Amino acid sequence: MHCESTAGKKGAAGEREATGSNPTDRGKAGCKRTLLTDAKGIPLAVVLSGANRHDSKKLADVLAAVVVPIPLFDEEEERHLVLDRGYDTRACRTTAEQHRFTAHIPNKPSAAEPLPSPADPKRHPPRRWVVEVGHAWFNQFRRLQTRWEKRQDLYLGFVHLAASLIIWRKLAPVAPPRLLSG
């Protein structure tokens, strides 16, 4: 409809267009990218959801959305999946096992087990910075930092275009130069 936000009426479900009321922006319609990267930060999969949707609900979707097939591995070789504390649920651990990943998820702090100090050896090592750098690379594209498209497929197309540009920028210096024949 004309002059209507991406989420439609206030309070309406916007799952179809991957929007939802943003709890940090006065309930305005917002979008969230769930990103899967390799160890170097190269994006492997991106899934869109509403801003009010928890990341752990989209774990199975992002693992299934990998565009390049992950090579088969030997039984001795392990594939690792590093997640943050928000994914500390039984469902996320089961999803990681179903996709044959070894999940590295720090435990949520509780009254019985508070969060250890940063110098404590029992504290889970910080490894999520690779994904946070990936999000920062996406935010360098002005078109993606603020979502202006009402339709999810248009916005997802721009996200995929940005992902391919990020991959090109990361892999172009590594590729050997080609000699022109002629």
Secondary structure, DSSP 8 states (H G I E B T S, - for coil): -TT--TT-STT---GGGT-EE-TTTTT-EEEEEEEEE-TT--EEEEEEEETTS-GGGGHHHHHHT-SS------SS---EEE--GGG-SHHHHHHHHHTT-EEE------SSS----TT-TTS----THHHHHHHHHHHTSHHHHS---SSHHHHHHHHHHHHHHHHHHHHTTTS-------
